[in-house]
Amino acid sequence: MLCGLRHPLWLCLLSLLLLPPPPGARGFGDHARSRDEAEEAASGRAWPAFQGLREHLRAAGALSRRLWALFRGRLWPETCGEDEEAPARPLGWSLPLLGQQYLDILTTWYCSFQDCCNSGDCRIINNFTGLEADLRVRLHGQHLARELVLAAARGYLELPQPDKALALSFHGSSGTGKNFVARMLAENLYRDGLRSDCVRVFIATLHFPHPKYVDRDKEQLMGQIRKTQERCHQTLFILDEAEKLHPGLLEVLGPLLERQAPENRRAKSPRTIFLFLSNLGGSIINEVVLKLLKGGRSREEIRMEHLEPHLQAEIAESTDSGFGHSRLVKENLIDFFIPFLPLEYRHVRLCARDAFLSQELLYTEAALEEIAKMMVYVPKEEQLFSSQGCKSISQRINYFLP
């Protein structure tokens, strides 16, 4: 719920009153119906203006309940979060379109200066329908990631009282969609996506570049995680380039991923998801996929049992990274190792098409073909997989602009 408002509530009310009425709706005084109009309504014939008024009132009624929530949260902060037990869903699903437009304006205005409630983010949406659609339509060539990410996130967030954080480790070559899926999760779990105060992104080489400062980095990392968990009852932490994290940082995360004993669980356990993104294991994934394809198996027939043993062995035996030797891996604190398959020519074409559409640009099939041909493909003999996945596609479409 929206709580802790620091600005006068009358500004909220004034902004609502200044919004124009819906097209075709008359003033309240204009709706005093004549006897003929009353008889027409009684006879069952439609009265368009009344329909518009009814929708306007319904929207206003819904907004008034939200405004009361704002007012109550300001006067009685201890009531913040009382309605958090209601199923999370996008705000517009139960409001008329007009009411949703009003509510969006009000929410944007409010959240321009107000942080989350201490007892939870007021804009968690957990839109699993949207997540499923995004993974199906926008993510290309990754049927394993699509199935596992959706099932894991939905299953975990629908638990009444989880006993540990959910830890997912994404592995695959550069450009195969690891960051893309992480962003999809953020966008469909939180109204503000990656900008949400309940989401934190850490990039190993950017945020923790110097091993000699590992003690300071451990303190800062744990401080930001605790602060975020105190603010929000559902949090998402994304650790990019996880294979480059200092072993000390990996070890300090261990207690956060451990299973909690029943007596240590709180009445309302916070829900936390950790995403580890890594290129580690990309080579073995490519090798196994190539072998299966050359053996006559279709891409969609590749299952987790074909890849999981090879991927986990590669991670555990890696000498270039401490990730596989950390307690996160050795003590099975990571719930799922999710492989991202190498992308083929047809997937690169789809990425090019999406890049044009995202910028609202027209494209031709010839342009998509040219962009796909500009990419480098491996191995040298088969030239089956894009060496960069779909990375740099958005820059390449500039060559085809007028």
C-alpha positions as CSV (number, residue, x, y, z in Angstrom):
1,M,0.0,0.0,0.0
2,L,1.2,3.6,-0.6
3,C,2.2,4.8,2.9
4,G,4.2,7.5,4.5
5,L,3.1,10.4,2.3
6,R,5.1,13.5,3.0
7,H,3.2,15.9,0.8
8,P,-0.2,17.4,1.3
9,L,-3.0,15.1,0.3
10,W,-5.0,18.0,-1.1
11,L,-2.6,18.1,-4.0
12,C,-3.5,14.5,-4.9
13,L,-7.2,15.4,-4.8
14,L,-6.7,18.5,-6.8
15,S,-4.8,16.7,-9.5
16,L,-7.7,14.2,-9.8
17,L,-10.4,17.0,-9.9
18,L,-8.5,18.9,-12.6
19,L,-8.5,15.9,-15.0
20,P,-11.0,16.1,-17.7
21,P,-14.2,14.0,-17.7
22,P,-14.5,11.2,-20.2
23,P,-15.5,12.1,-23.7
24,G,-19.3,12.5,-24.0
25,A,-19.9,12.7,-20.3
26,R,-22.0,15.7,-19.0
27,G,-21.9,17.5,-15.7
28,F,-23.8,16.0,-12.8
29,G,-26.5,18.7,-13.1
30,D,-26.9,17.9,-16.7
31,H,-28.0,14.3,-15.9
32,A,-31.3,15.2,-14.4
33,R,-33.4,13.2,-16.8
34,S,-36.7,14.3,-18.2
35,R,-39.8,12.1,-18.0
36,D,-39.1,11.0,-21.5
37,E,-35.6,10.0,-20.7
38,A,-36.8,8.1,-17.6
39,E,-39.4,6.2,-19.7
40,E,-36.7,5.4,-22.3
41,A,-34.4,4.0,-19.6
42,A,-37.3,2.0,-18.1
43,S,-38.1,0.6,-21.5
44,G,-34.6,-0.9,-21.6
45,R,-33.2,1.3,-24.3
46,A,-29.5,2.5,-23.9
47,W,-28.7,5.9,-22.5
48,P,-25.1,6.6,-23.7
49,A,-24.4,9.5,-21.4
50,F,-25.5,7.6,-18.4
51,Q,-23.2,4.7,-19.3
52,G,-20.3,7.2,-19.5
53,L,-21.2,8.6,-16.1
54,R,-21.5,5.2,-14.6
55,E,-18.0,4.3,-15.8
56,H,-16.6,7.6,-14.5
57,L,-18.2,7.1,-11.1
58,R,-16.9,3.5,-11.0
59,A,-13.4,4.7,-11.8
60,A,-13.6,7.6,-9.3
61,G,-14.9,5.2,-6.6
62,A,-11.9,2.9,-7.1
63,L,-9.5,5.9,-7.0
64,S,-11.2,7.2,-3.8
65,R,-10.4,3.9,-2.1
66,R,-6.7,4.4,-3.2
67,L,-6.8,8.0,-1.9
68,W,-8.2,6.7,1.4
69,A,-5.3,4.3,1.6
70,L,-2.9,7.2,1.1
71,F,-4.6,9.2,3.8
72,R,-4.8,6.3,6.3
73,G,-1.1,5.5,5.7
74,R,-0.2,9.0,6.6
75,L,-2.3,9.2,9.8
76,W,-1.8,5.7,11.0
77,P,1.6,4.4,9.5
78,E,1.3,1.2,11.5
79,T,-1.6,0.1,9.2
80,C,0.7,0.1,6.2
81,G,0.8,-3.3,4.7
82,E,-2.5,-4.6,6.1
83,D,-3.8,-5.3,2.6
84,E,-0.6,-7.0,1.4
85,E,-2.1,-10.4,1.8
86,A,-4.3,-9.7,-1.3
87,P,-3.0,-11.4,-4.4
88,A,-0.5,-9.2,-6.3
89,R,-1.6,-8.2,-9.7
90,P,-1.3,-5.2,-12.1
91,L,-3.5,-2.3,-11.0
92,G,-5.3,-2.0,-14.2
93,W,-6.8,-5.5,-14.3
94,S,-9.8,-4.5,-12.1
95,L,-10.4,-0.9,-13.2
96,P,-12.0,0.7,-16.2
97,L,-9.5,2.1,-18.7
98,L,-10.3,5.7,-17.7
99,G,-9.7,4.8,-14.0
100,Q,-6.4,3.2,-14.9
101,Q,-5.3,6.3,-16.7
102,Y,-6.1,8.4,-13.7
103,L,-4.4,6.0,-11.4
104,D,-1.3,5.8,-13.5
105,I,-1.0,9.6,-13.4
106,L,-1.5,9.6,-9.6
107,T,1.0,6.8,-9.1
108,T,3.7,8.4,-11.3
109,W,3.2,11.7,-9.4
110,Y,3.4,10.0,-6.0
111,C,6.4,7.8,-6.7
112,S,8.4,10.7,-8.1
113,F,9.2,11.7,-4.5
114,Q,8.3,8.7,-2.3
115,D,10.2,5.5,-1.6
116,C,8.7,2.1,-0.8
117,C,6.9,1.4,2.4
118,N,9.1,-0.2,5.0
119,S,6.8,-3.2,5.1
120,G,6.9,-3.8,1.3
121,D,7.1,-2.3,-2.1
122,C,3.7,-0.8,-3.0
123,R,4.2,-1.6,-6.7
124,I,5.1,-5.3,-6.8
125,I,3.0,-6.8,-9.5
126,N,4.2,-10.4,-10.0
127,N,2.7,-10.6,-13.5
128,F,3.3,-14.2,-14.4
129,T,1.0,-14.0,-17.4
130,G,3.2,-11.1,-18.8
131,L,6.4,-13.0,-17.9
132,E,5.2,-16.1,-19.8
133,A,4.3,-14.0,-22.8
134,D,7.6,-12.2,-22.8
135,L,9.6,-15.4,-22.6
136,R,7.6,-17.0,-25.3
137,V,7.5,-14.0,-27.8
138,R,10.7,-12.0,-27.1
139,L,13.2,-14.6,-26.1
140,H,14.4,-16.6,-29.1
141,G,16.0,-20.1,-29.1
142,Q,16.0,-20.7,-25.4
143,H,13.2,-23.2,-24.7
144,L,15.0,-24.5,-21.6
145,A,15.4,-21.1,-20.0
146,R,11.9,-20.2,-20.8
147,E,10.4,-23.2,-19.1
148,L,12.8,-23.2,-16.0
149,V,12.7,-19.5,-15.3
150,L,8.9,-19.3,-15.4
151,A,8.3,-22.4,-13.3
152,A,11.0,-21.5,-10.7
153,A,9.9,-17.9,-10.2
154,R,6.2,-18.7,-10.1
155,G,6.6,-21.7,-7.8
156,Y,8.7,-19.8,-5.4
157,L,6.7,-16.5,-5.2
158,E,3.5,-18.4,-4.7
159,L,4.8,-20.3,-1.7
160,P,3.0,-19.2,1.5
161,Q,6.2,-19.3,3.5
162,P,9.4,-20.0,1.7
163,D,12.2,-21.4,3.8
164,K,15.1,-20.0,1.7
165,A,16.0,-17.5,-1.0
166,L,15.6,-18.7,-4.6
167,A,19.0,-18.8,-6.4
168,L,19.1,-19.2,-10.2
169,S,22.4,-19.3,-12.1
170,F,22.3,-18.4,-15.8
171,H,25.2,-19.9,-17.9
172,G,26.0,-19.5,-21.6
173,S,28.0,-17.6,-24.2
174,S,27.8,-13.9,-24.5
175,G,24.7,-12.5,-26.3
176,T,22.5,-15.6,-25.7
177,G,19.9,-13.7,-23.5
178,K,21.0,-14.0,-19.8
179,N,20.7,-10.2,-19.1
180,F,17.6,-10.1,-21.3
181,V,15.8,-12.7,-19.2
182,A,17.0,-11.0,-15.9
183,R,15.4,-7.7,-17.2
184,M,12.2,-9.5,-18.1
185,L,11.9,-10.9,-14.6
186,A,12.4,-7.4,-13.1
187,E,9.8,-5.9,-15.5
188,N,7.2,-8.4,-14.8
189,L,7.7,-8.7,-11.0
190,Y,7.9,-4.9,-10.4
191,R,6.1,-2.0,-11.9
192,D,9.3,-0.1,-12.2
193,G,11.4,-3.0,-13.5
194,L,15.1,-2.5,-13.0
195,R,14.4,1.0,-11.5
196,S,12.5,-0.5,-8.6
197,D,13.9,0.2,-5.2
198,C,13.5,-3.5,-4.6
199,V,15.8,-4.5,-7.4
200,R,19.6,-4.3,-7.2
201,V,22.1,-5.0,-10.0
202,F,25.8,-5.7,-9.2
203,I,28.4,-6.1,-12.0
204,A,31.6,-7.7,-10.8
205,T,34.0,-5.7,-12.8
206,L,32.2,-2.4,-12.2
207,H,31.2,-2.6,-8.6
208,F,33.9,-4.8,-7.2
209,P,36.9,-4.3,-9.5
210,H,39.8,-4.4,-7.0
211,P,40.6,-7.5,-5.0
212,K,42.5,-5.6,-2.4
213,Y,39.3,-3.9,-1.3
214,V,37.4,-7.1,-0.8
215,D,36.7,-6.4,2.9
216,R,35.1,-3.0,2.1
217,D,33.2,-4.6,-0.9
218,K,31.8,-7.3,1.4
219,E,30.5,-4.7,3.8
220,Q,29.0,-2.6,1.1
221,L,27.4,-5.6,-0.6
222,M,25.8,-7.0,2.6
223,G,24.7,-3.5,3.6
224,Q,22.9,-2.9,0.3
225,I,21.2,-6.3,0.4
226,R,20.0,-5.8,4.0
227,K,18.8,-2.3,3.3
228,T,16.8,-3.5,0.3
229,Q,15.3,-6.4,2.3
230,E,14.3,-4.1,5.1
231,R,12.5,-1.9,2.6
232,C,10.8,-4.5,0.6
233,H,9.1,-7.9,1.4
234,Q,10.1,-9.1,-2.0
235,T,13.5,-8.4,-3.5
236,L,15.5,-9.3,-6.6
237,F,19.4,-9.2,-6.7
238,I,21.2,-9.6,-10.0
239,L,24.9,-10.4,-10.0
240,D,26.3,-10.1,-13.4
241,E,29.7,-11.6,-14.4
242,A,29.4,-13.8,-11.4
243,E,32.4,-15.9,-12.4
244,K,34.6,-12.8,-11.7
245,L,33.3,-12.2,-8.2
246,H,36.0,-12.5,-5.5
247,P,35.7,-15.7,-3.5
248,G,35.3,-13.6,-0.4
249,L,32.2,-12.0,-1.9
250,L,30.8,-15.4,-2.9
251,E,31.3,-16.8,0.6
252,V,29.6,-13.9,2.3
253,L,26.5,-14.6,0.2
254,G,26.3,-18.2,1.6
255,P,24.2,-17.5,4.7
256,L,21.6,-15.6,2.6
257,L,21.0,-18.7,0.5
258,E,20.8,-21.2,3.3
259,R,17.6,-23.0,4.2
260,Q,16.1,-21.6,7.4
261,A,14.9,-23.9,10.2
262,P,11.2,-23.6,11.0
263,E,11.7,-22.0,14.3
264,N,13.8,-19.2,12.7
265,R,11.3,-18.2,10.1
266,R,9.4,-15.0,10.6
267,A,5.6,-14.7,10.4
268,K,6.0,-13.0,7.0
269,S,9.1,-14.4,5.5
270,P,10.7,-12.0,2.9
271,R,10.9,-13.4,-0.6
272,T,14.4,-13.0,-2.2
273,I,15.6,-14.0,-5.6
274,F,19.3,-14.1,-6.5
275,L,20.3,-14.3,-10.2
276,F,23.9,-15.2,-11.0
277,L,24.8,-14.4,-14.7
278,S,27.9,-16.0,-16.0
279,N,29.7,-16.9,-19.3
280,L,31.1,-19.9,-17.4
281,G,30.1,-23.2,-19.0
282,G,29.3,-21.5,-22.4
283,S,31.9,-23.6,-24.3
284,I,30.7,-27.0,-22.9
285,I,27.0,-26.0,-23.7
286,N,28.0,-25.2,-27.3
287,E,29.9,-28.5,-27.6
288,V,27.0,-30.6,-26.3
289,V,24.4,-28.8,-28.4
290,L,26.5,-29.2,-31.6
291,K,27.0,-32.9,-30.9
292,L,23.3,-33.4,-30.4
293,L,22.3,-31.5,-33.5
294,K,24.9,-33.4,-35.6
295,G,23.5,-36.6,-34.2
296,G,20.1,-35.8,-35.7
297,R,18.3,-34.4,-32.7
298,S,16.3,-31.2,-33.2
299,R,17.1,-28.2,-31.0
300,E,13.7,-28.3,-29.3
301,E,14.4,-32.0,-28.3
302,I,17.3,-31.0,-26.2
303,R,16.5,-31.4,-22.5
304,M,18.1,-30.5,-19.2
305,E,19.4,-34.0,-18.6
306,H,21.5,-33.7,-21.8
307,L,23.3,-30.6,-20.5
308,E,23.1,-30.4,-16.7
309,P,25.8,-33.0,-15.8
310,H,28.2,-31.5,-18.3
311,L,27.5,-27.9,-17.2
312,Q,27.9,-28.6,-13.5
313,A,31.1,-30.6,-14.1
314,E,32.5,-27.7,-16.1
315,I,31.6,-25.2,-13.4
316,A,33.1,-27.3,-10.6
317,E,36.3,-28.0,-12.4
318,S,37.0,-24.5,-13.7
319,T,40.4,-23.1,-12.7
320,D,39.7,-19.6,-14.0
321,S,37.0,-18.8,-11.5
322,G,36.3,-19.3,-7.9
323,F,32.6,-19.6,-8.5
324,G,32.6,-23.4,-8.9
325,H,34.7,-23.8,-5.7
326,S,32.5,-21.6,-3.6
327,R,30.1,-23.0,-1.0
328,L,27.3,-21.7,-3.2
329,V,28.1,-24.6,-5.5
330,K,29.6,-27.1,-3.2
331,E,26.8,-27.0,-0.7
332,N,24.0,-26.9,-3.4
333,L,22.8,-23.5,-2.3
334,I,22.0,-22.7,-6.0
335,D,18.6,-24.1,-6.9
336,F,18.9,-24.3,-10.7
337,F,21.8,-24.0,-13.1
338,I,20.0,-22.8,-16.3
339,P,21.8,-23.2,-19.7
340,F,21.4,-20.7,-22.5
341,L,21.9,-22.4,-25.8
342,P,24.0,-20.9,-28.6
343,L,21.9,-18.9,-31.1
344,E,21.6,-19.9,-34.8
345,Y,21.1,-17.8,-38.0
346,R,17.3,-17.9,-37.7
347,H,17.4,-16.5,-34.2
348,V,19.7,-13.7,-35.2
349,R,17.2,-12.7,-37.9
350,L,14.4,-12.6,-35.2
351,C,16.6,-10.4,-33.0
352,A,17.2,-8.0,-35.9
353,R,13.5,-7.8,-36.5
354,D,12.9,-7.1,-32.8
355,A,15.5,-4.4,-32.9
356,F,13.7,-2.6,-35.7
357,L,10.3,-2.9,-34.0
358,S,11.7,-1.7,-30.7
359,Q,12.7,1.6,-32.4
360,E,9.5,1.7,-34.4
361,L,11.4,1.4,-37.7
362,L,10.3,-0.3,-40.9
363,Y,12.3,-3.2,-42.0
364,T,12.5,-5.5,-45.0
365,E,13.3,-9.2,-45.2
366,A,16.4,-8.3,-47.2
367,A,17.6,-6.1,-44.4
368,L,17.2,-8.9,-41.8
369,E,19.1,-11.2,-44.0
370,E,21.9,-8.8,-44.5
371,I,22.2,-8.1,-40.7
372,A,22.2,-11.8,-40.0
373,K,25.0,-12.4,-42.6
374,M,27.1,-9.7,-40.9
375,M,27.6,-11.8,-37.8
376,V,30.4,-14.3,-37.3
377,Y,29.5,-17.9,-37.0
378,V,31.3,-20.8,-35.3
379,P,32.6,-23.5,-35.4
380,K,34.8,-22.8,-38.4
381,E,33.6,-25.9,-40.3
382,E,29.8,-25.9,-39.5
383,Q,29.4,-22.1,-38.9
384,L,26.2,-22.9,-37.1
385,F,26.2,-20.6,-34.0
386,S,26.6,-16.8,-33.8
387,S,29.8,-16.1,-31.9
388,Q,28.2,-13.1,-30.3
389,G,24.7,-14.3,-30.0
390,C,22.4,-11.3,-30.6
391,K,24.8,-8.8,-29.1
392,S,25.5,-5.7,-31.2
393,I,22.4,-6.3,-33.4
394,S,20.8,-3.0,-32.4
395,Q,23.9,-1.1,-33.6
396,R,24.0,-2.9,-36.9
397,I,20.6,-1.7,-38.0
398,N,22.0,1.8,-38.3
399,Y,23.6,0.7,-41.6
400,F,20.1,0.3,-43.1
401,L,18.5,3.6,-42.0
402,P,17.8,6.2,-44.7
